[in-house]
Structures are given as structure tokens and as C-alpha cells.
Amino acid sequence: MSFDTRAGTRGGKVPAGRFVRAFNKLAERRLRRKGGSFMGFRALVLTTTGAKTGTERTTPVGYFPDGDGGWLIVASANGAAGNPGWYYNIGAHPDKVRAQVDGRTVAVAPQQLRGPEREAAWKRITAAAPRFAQYQEKTDRELPVIRLTPR
């Protein structure tokens, strides 16, 4: 399993700053308390270990069901040229990834999808949430699609 999608040369602006951190904390608290969706997306709280720091990190991430109790997530970063930090964290410490979904925390095995498997998943994702197709149009990197499977 490799998480080696390179950054692109163009892309959208990555939301950052104090407001975004506060918004993510609010979303995370709500998801931990109530589960379900946030701003029109089904969402989970992704817990990773920092690739450089070794510090535990959490972030709310939209997900798409993937049969057999798994979830698909997209490392879109709003169509930015670079991948989000959590993508690199997963690659550095795949054995320490957890997802909190609907009030339960599950250790997960992450797998980056490639080829026909990614294409099939991408079609389902963009049919359910067309904004992901818009994110892909903003950047020249292929947005990574990751399957999270309960361990």
C-alpha cells in the first residue's frame, strides 16, 4: 500500500487560519456527539498520527459508504495543488488510523484506490456529491480516493 500521490502545480486555495480551525473543532464536536452529517455530507472524525510530529491529529472528513461496513474518503483539500496533511499522516502511520462514525470509534485499515477500482469509486462519489468533480477540475493532481475498512 503506498500513499504517494504527488502534489500538482495548480489548484484551489486551501482554507486555513483561525476560523477554519474553529469551524473544524465545532464540526468535530458535533460529529462526536451526534454523528451523522455536517453541512450536507455524511462525515466522520478521522484520527491519524502526524507524519513528522508523531502527534495524534483529528479532522472531520466527508465520507461515502463502501459496502461491507467500509467508507470512502477523498483527499481533495478543496482542489488544492497539494494533498491535505492527513493524507501524508495515513501514509506514514497506516496502522494507527481510526474513524469515529455515528458515535463509535473503529480502528481502520486504509487503502488508496487505483486504476479501475478508483474509477468506479470516483463515479459513485461524484454522482453523490458533484462538488468533488469541481475540486478535480481545479487541480492537475489526481485526487486520492481512500477506502477505510474496519479492522
N, C-alpha and C positions, 0 to 999 in steps of 0.2 A: 504494500500500500504506500503510495507516495503522494504527498501534498506538495506539488512542485509547479503549480501554475504561476508563470511569471507575470509580473506587473506589465501593464500596457504602456503606451506612450501618450494616450489621451483618455479623457474621461470626465465625468461629472465631479462636482465638488462634494467632498466628504463632509457631512455635517459634523461640527466639532464645537468645543467650548463648554462653558459652564451650563448653559441652557440645555444642551444635548445630554450632558452627564446627569443633570437633574431630571430631565424627561425620562431617560433610561432607568434611573433609580425608581421613579414613580411607576413606570411600566412594570419593572421587575417586582416591586412590592405588590402591585395589583395582581399580577400573574401568580405569584406565590400564594396569595390569599384566596383568590377566586378561580384561578386557572382560566381556561377558555381562550378568548380572543381579545385583541387590543387593536384599536384603530382599523377594524375590518379584517384583520388577519388572525388566524389561529396562531398562537405564539407559545413558545416555551422559553424557559430560562436555561441558557447554555452555560455550563461551568467548565472552564478549561484551566490549565496551568500555564503561566506565562513562559513563552519560549526562551526569553532572555533572563527574566527575573525569578522564575520558579514560583511566583506568587499566584494564588488562586484568583481567577477572574470570572466574573459573571456578566452576561449580557442577554437581553431579550432578543429573540430571533423568531421571525415568522417561519412557520413550518407547513408542510403538506403531508398528509397521511401517505404511507407507503406499504400498505398491506402487512400482514404478519406482525402488527404492532410497532412497525418502524416509522421513521419520519424522514422527510427530505428537507434540507435547508440549502439556501443559496448564498454563497459568499459574494454578494452583489456590491456592497458598500456604495449604494446609490449610483452604480455605474461608474465609479471612480477608476482611475488608471491603476491603482493598487488594490490588493486584496485587503480585507479587514484583518485586524490583529488576531482575532480569534481563529482565523484560518491557519495562521502560522503556529499558533498555540496548539491546535489539534495535531498538526504535523509533527511538532516537537514532542508531544506527550499524548499520543493517542490512547494510551491505557488509563489516562486519568480524566477522561471526558464523562460528564454526567449531563442529563437533561431533566429538568423538572417540568412535568406536563400534568395539567389538571390535578395539582396537589400532591403528586407522587414524584419522588426523585429516583431516577433509574440510571445505573451505570450503562454506558453505551459503547458500542464498537463503531467508530466512524470509518467510512469508506468513500473515497472520491470516485464518482461515476465517470466513466469514459466511453467513448465510441457509441455504438447503438444503444447501450443501456442509458447513457446520459441523454441521448437524443429523445428517447421515449419518455424519460422523466421530465425533460425540458418541455416537451409538448404538453404534458399534463399540467406542469407548473404554469406555463404561460396561458393556457386555456382557463385556469382557475384564477390567475392574477396577471392580467395583461401588462401591468406596470413593469414586470420583470423583463418583458421583451423590450420595453423602452430603456431600461437600465442597460441591456446588452447593446442597444444601438448607440449609447453614449460612449462606449469604450471599445478599444481594439483587443482587449484580452477576453478570453472565453471565461464567462462566469462559472466558477466551480460549483457543481452540484454534489452535495454530500449526503449520503444515506447514514442515518443513525439507527443502529439495530440494538435492541436491548440485549445485554449480556446475560 
